[in-house]
Amino acid sequence: MDNNEISSHQPVLLREAIQALAIRKDGLYIDGTFGRGGHAQAILAALSSEGRLLGVDKDPAAIAAGHALAQKDGRFTIVQASIGDLARVVSERGWLKRINGVLFDLGVSSPQLESAERGFSFLRDGPLDMRMNPTVGQSAAEWLANAKEKQIAEVLRVYGEERYCRRIARAIIQARELNSLTRTKQLAEVVAKAIPRWERRMHPATRSFQAIRIFINHELEELRAALEQALAALAVKGRLAVISFHSLEDRIVKRFFREKARGEELPPDLPVMQKDFQQASLKVLGKPIWPVPEEIAHNPRARSARLRVAEKQTY
């Protein structure tokens, strides 16, 4: 891996995320989606020698970048795990209910998209893999080789919100009967031909690639688990900051924040007052934060990003 990859990667909403965490110099923090360390380095810059940062990621390339950073900075540690396994990672370190801030930067990173051999991008021909950790689970090619047409259509509909999901699924089944779909370019061409009307400024394979990637990596299920586990790990007044890039992720985060900020709902006929029962466990801090136009111009990937922030209120 290129040693300059950490510094060259442009983290999205960097300044806003650091401000949202309201970093205590001696605090304990988690970067739950380390990537190439852009946010992590900014957090470390705000910590004193007493502060600590734990990075978490599934991607072996991210872990390699994390080990390089850990060798230079003893306040930092990296662990290979999914965000859905956060509770175990935190408990093993004795950090439960002591964390002052957790950051999640969701989705696929720019280095992953730009690496053709990872199979995330329809713009670069490579093996049809799409796994965040290429050593675990089923690749996109393996899944597409055996999935039924109805299942493929459902994945495209649910995870990609693709209106032509049935047409695309049928085209994939027909294509794989002639040749195995093992390359990103093959799949992108099949999807493009199946869509009768292309949207302006969007590649026709965008939603399909997104859907298959999310499904293969169990991203939404892991996000739901990670939010609950992050809340449990936080100390009172600890911050949870989440950067999302599409509506499916953001909907989950928004709903989680809203439910935890409202507190537990009681049946209307229960003979107790709502205020005397369970308090809200989160306080939502402001409205979603979007990138400023200057950042979007400098880094087009930031265009769809939004940051939501909440603060833990009670154990």
N, C-alpha and C positions, 0 to 999 in steps of 0.2 A: 504494500500500500504506500502511496505517496505521502511522505512526511509533511508535505505542505497542505494536505487535504483538509486538515482541521481548520487552518487559518483561511483557506480559500472559500470554504463553504459559507454562504450567506444565510444566517438564521433569520426567520421572518419575525416581525414584531419584537425585535430584540429589546429595544429601549423600553417599550411598553410592558413587556413581560417582566423585566427586572423591577420596574416601578411597581407593578402589580403585586409582586412577592413581598414588598416592604422588608427587605432583607435586614435581619439582625446580624451584626458582625460576628457574633459568637454562636450563631444558630446552626441547626441541622436541616439540611435541604436534600431534596430528591429531584433529579432530572430523570423523569420516568421514560423519556424517549431520547436518549443521548445523541443519536445520529452521528454527527462529526464534531460535536462538542462546542458549537457556537454559543448556545445559551449557557452551557456549563462554565465556559471560560469567563463569561460575564458575571455569573453568580460568584465564582471564586474571586474575582476581582473586587467584589463587594464584601467578602468575608475577611475577618482577621485570622491570625494564626490559630485561634481557638475554634473557628468555624469548621464545619465538615459538609462535604457534598458527596452524595452517592449517585452514580449514574447507572441506569438500567437500560438494556437493549437486547433484542434477539439476534440482530444482524452480526455475523462474525467480523465483517469489516468495521462496524462501529465499535465492537469490542476491542479490536486491534488498535483503533484510534484512541479508545479510552485507556488502554494500558500504556500507550505512549504518553498521554497526559498525566496518568497516575505516577509514572516514573519521574516526571518533572515537578509534580506538586503532591506532597504527602497528605494534603487535606482532602484529596479526591480518591475515590474507589469506584471501580466499575464491576458490574455483575451481569452475566448473561442470563436473562430471564425475560418473560413477557410481562407486560404491565398488569395482566390478569393474575400474576403470581406475586404481586407487591406485598401482600400480607406476610407471606413466608420470608421474603427478603428482609423486610423491616424487623420482623420478630427475631430473626437470627442475629441481628445486630443489637437487640435490646433497645430499639428506637421507638417502639410502639407508644403512641400518644405523646411523643417528644418532638416530632417533626414540626419545624416552623414554616415549611413551605414545600409544596409539590408542584412541579411543572410538567404538563403533557403537551407535546407538539406532535399532533396526530398525523396519520397518513404516511405516504412514501416520501423519502427525502430526495433532494436534487441529485446527490451522488448515486443513489439507487437508480433513479430514472436515467441518468447519463451513462450508466454501466450496461452495455448491451447484453452482456452475459447473464445479467440478473433477470432479464425477460419482463421487466415492468413496462417498458415503453413501446408504443406502436410506431414510433418514429425511428427506432434503431432495431435492425434485424438481429435477433439473438435467440437462444434457447427459450422456449415457452415455459418459464419456471414460475416466477412471481412470488416465491416464498421469501418472507423476511429472513428466515433462517433456512438456507438451502439444504441443510442436513436433516431437517425434521419435516415429517408429513408428506403430503401428496402435492406434486407440482401441478400447475395449471394444465400442462399437456397430459399428464396421467389422468387427471379428473375428466377432461374433455374427451378422452379416448373411450371412457366407459359410461359417462353420465347419460341418462335418458333425455329425450328432447324436452319433455315436460319439466324436468328438473333444471335444465339449462335455462329455459325460458323463465322459470320462477326466480332463479338467481339473478338474471339480467333485469327482471322487473323490480325485485325487492331491493337489491343492492346497487343497481345502476339507474333505477327509475327510467328504464329504456322503453319507450313507447312501441318500438318495433321488436320487442323481445321474442315473439313467436316466430317472426320471419327469420331473425338471426339464428335462433335455435335450430330451426329447420335447415337453414343453410349450412350450419356447422355439422349437423348429422349427415347431410348429403356429401359435404366435402371430405369428411373423414372416411367415408366408404370408398373414396377414390385414393386418398393419400392420408397418412397419419399427419395430424396437425402437431408439429413439433417446434415451429419457429414463430416468432412474434409477427413477422411480415406476412406469413400465411394467414394467420388468424385475422389480422387487420384487413387484408384484402377480402376475405370471406365476409366479414362484417360490413365493409364498405359497399360491396356489391348487393348485399341483402337489404340495405336501407334505401327506400325509394326517394327520399327527400333529405338532403343534407342541411344541417344548420350552418348559418354563417359563423365564421370564426371558431368553429369547433370541428375537430377531426371526427369523422363518423364512428370511429372505434373507441372514442373517449369513454363513453359510459359503459361499454362492454368490458373494456380492460379494467376499469375501476371496479365493476361488479365482481368480476372473477377474482381479482386481487383481494378484495375485502372478504369474499367467501372463503378463499383458500387459506387466508391467514386468521380467520375468525375475529376480525378486527372489531366489529360492533359488540360481540359477546364479551371480548376482553375489555373493551372500554367500559361497559356497564359494571363489570367486576372491579375494574381498577378504580372507578370513581368511589364505589363503596369502601374499598380497602384504603384508599387515600384518606377519606374522611375519618376512618377509624384510626389511622396512623397519626393524624395531625394532633398537635397540642392545641389547647384553647387559644384562640386568636391566630392560629396558623392559617396560612393562605393556600388555596387551591386555584391554580391558573391553568386554563386549558385553551390551546390554540387548535381550532378545527378548520378544515378546508372545504367541506361540502355539507349539504343540508342534513344528511343522515347522521353524521357525527354531532353536528351542532344541535340537532333536535334532542338527541340523547342527553347531552350536557345541559341544555336549557331545562329539560323536564326534570332532571336529577336536582339541579340547583333549586328549581321552583318547589319541588316536593319537600326537600330538606329544609328550605327556608320557611315553609308553611307549618311544619311540625306534623305530628301524627293526627290524622283525622279520626274523630270519634263518632259513633252512631248518635243521631240527634236525640234519641230517647234515653241515652245513658245518663244516670243521675249524678254527673260531675260536670264542672265547668271546664271548657277546653283549656283555659289559662292555668288551671290547677293540674293539668296532666303533662304530657311530654312537651318540652319546649322545642322551638326550632333549633336544629343542629347547625345550620348554615345561615349566613347573612350574605345576600348577593350584593356585590359592590359595584354599583353603577350599571350602565348599559354595555352591551358588547362593544369592544374596541376594534376598529378597522384600521388597516394601514393607511398612512397618509399618501397622497398622490406621488410625492417624491420617491417613496419607497417602492411603489408599484412600478414607476418608470425605471427605477434602477434594478428591480427584481420582479419581473412579471409574475413569478410564481406566487407572490404575496397577494395577488389580485383578489382571490376568494377567501383569504384568511380572515378569521375573526377570533378575538380573545375574550373569554368570559372569566370572571374572577369572583371568588367567594371566600368568606372567612368563617372558620369554625367558631361556634358560639358556646357549646357545652359538650361535656362528655356523655 
